[in-house]
Amino acid sequence: MTGRGGSVCKALVRYFIMKNNPLPRLDTSPTLRERLLPHCRLKAGEIWQDPQGKHRVGCLDAIDAKMVAALVGAATPTLAIQDPPYNLIAFERRSIDEYIEWSRQWVRITHAVLAKNASLYVWLGADQNDGFQPLADFMVMMRTEPFAPRSFLTMRNQRGYGTQKNWMAVRQELLYYTKGNPGFNIEAEYTDIPKILRGYYKEVNGLVTENLERGKSNTIRAGNVWVDIQQVFYRMEENVSGCYAQKPLKSVERIIRASSNKNDVIVDWFAHSGSTLLAAEILDRRCFTADIDPVFCEITIRRMEQYRRTGRLGWQNGHPFEKEVPEFLQESSDKQILPSRTPISQPTLFG
Ligand SMILES: C[S@@+](CC[C@H](N)C(=O)[O-])C[C@H]1O[C@@H](n2cnc3c(N)ncnc32)[C@H](O)[C@@H]1O
């Protein structure tokens, strides 16, 4: 094609090439990571302060008590949402004992900075091929820590992994603990799913009532098995390509609504795609979050900045470094760098 039509056509092609250029998983693409590092505003040990004075992002190790204390300052957070790397991913297979000792350290640091009455949620997986670690070991370890166990939640994934000879693994586990006696906002516990079960009668104060009459809402409670939350994948607006363990905003928002109030401070030492920070921004809370990796700190900050600018929740069909890395070619030493779509941005094992 020639003339004006031709250049419009080329511009469109360029637009779609850029838009169809999501990042591959950053944990398996060291060369790409190196390219992104110079564009990250934080180095190890630095803390980003939100110009609006609400949030903070620290580039730090979750078990560095001094750095965490510097991040939190004089605040008294009422909620911690922690989504640590699971054993295999975190340490190229450290022993389970080492992993649990490491977990104990960040749990204690979390306890030290939380308010007298506060909640702790921990996302953690169970490897069914290896003694259900680290979830089982973590639960046992927590029995000797000063948090009270409250609930063991399960979020159902739409896609899972499995063989023809086992139940397909479609769950993500979430543990809920409390320190002191924090509140719980029951309204957050209701889903959008209408109640359809009728005919469950019960006598209340001498009156026989049907279950729909008894309920506070026409929709069902979420309970501790969440079936109404879509797993993040590349077609969703909230998708952040490059991230491999992104939690759905709806799940984080449910936790925040249930266990915090407006203007409260929420902490999260494992920011990654910044879902906790973004949910806090949306729900008028403050978030002090961290990641050991400057690239994930940068993604976390950019995601929130983009939301403030445009109202968008992520980079469906694009990525956070579109300006700096508008395209990237496969490099022989780094086979994961493919300019193709990542089919799904969820962790492959049990995250
Ligand atoms: C499972 S992801 C968190 C996902 C996050 N909840 C989300 O929705 O995007 C774990 C993150 O922890 C970070 N991380 C690993 N070890 C860390 C450490 N010692 N201190 C702080 N962050 C760490 C990793 O870089 C990774 O981004």
The ligand as an SDF file (V2000), in Angstrom:
LIG
                    3D

 27 29  0  0  0  0  0  0  0  0999 V2000
    4.2640  -14.4720   45.1450 C   0  0  0  0  0  0  0  0  0  0  0  0
    4.9260  -12.9160   44.6770 S   0  0  0  0  0  0  0  0  0  0  0  0
    3.7550  -11.7830   45.3580 C   0  0  0  0  0  0  0  0  0  0  0  0
    2.5360  -11.5380   44.4570 C   0  0  0  0  0  0  0  0  0  0  0  0
    1.6840  -10.3590   44.8260 C   0  0  0  0  0  0  0  0  0  0  0  0
    0.8210  -10.6350   45.9250 N   0  0  0  0  0  0  0  0  0  0  0  0
    0.8380   -9.8950   43.6350 C   0  0  0  0  0  0  0  0  0  0  0  0
   -0.4010  -10.0120   43.6900 O   0  0  0  0  0  0  0  0  0  0  0  0
    1.4080   -9.4330   42.6610 O   0  0  0  0  0  0  0  0  0  0  0  0
    6.3450  -12.8390   45.7040 C   0  0  0  0  0  0  0  0  0  0  0  0
    7.2380  -11.6100   45.5600 C   0  0  0  0  0  0  0  0  0  0  0  0
    8.1500  -11.6160   46.6640 O   0  0  0  0  0  0  0  0  0  0  0  0
    9.3830  -11.0530   46.2530 C   0  0  0  0  0  0  0  0  0  0  0  0
   10.4140  -11.5250   47.2110 N   0  0  0  0  0  0  0  0  0  0  0  0
   11.1020  -12.6940   47.2110 C   0  0  0  0  0  0  0  0  0  0  0  0
   11.9180  -12.7790   48.2770 N   0  0  0  0  0  0  0  0  0  0  0  0
   11.7500  -11.6280   48.9750 C   0  0  0  0  0  0  0  0  0  0  0  0
   12.3050  -11.1130   50.1750 C   0  0  0  0  0  0  0  0  0  0  0  0
   13.2190  -11.7990   50.8790 N   0  0  0  0  0  0  0  0  0  0  0  0
   11.8930   -9.8990   50.6130 N   0  0  0  0  0  0  0  0  0  0  0  0
   10.9860   -9.1770   49.9160 C   0  0  0  0  0  0  0  0  0  0  0  0
   10.4330   -9.6110   48.7570 N   0  0  0  0  0  0  0  0  0  0  0  0
   10.7960  -10.8230   48.3060 C   0  0  0  0  0  0  0  0  0  0  0  0
    9.5590  -11.5530   44.8340 C   0  0  0  0  0  0  0  0  0  0  0  0
   10.4310  -10.6800   44.1110 O   0  0  0  0  0  0  0  0  0  0  0  0
    8.1080  -11.5450   44.3020 C   0  0  0  0  0  0  0  0  0  0  0  0
    7.8550  -10.3720   43.5940 O   0  0  0  0  0  0  0  0  0  0  0  0
  1  2  1  0
  2  3  1  0
  2 10  1  0
  3  4  1  0
  4  5  1  0
  5  6  1  0
  5  7  1  0
  7  8  2  0
  7  9  1  0
 10 11  1  0
 11 12  1  0
 11 26  1  0
 12 13  1  0
 13 14  1  0
 13 24  1  0
 14 15  1  0
 14 23  1  0
 15 16  2  0
 16 17  1  0
 17 18  1  0
 17 23  2  0
 18 19  1  0
 18 20  2  0
 20 21  1  0
 21 22  2  0
 22 23  1  0
 24 25  1  0
 24 26  1  0
 26 27  1  0
M  CHG  2   2   1   9  -1
M  END
$$$$
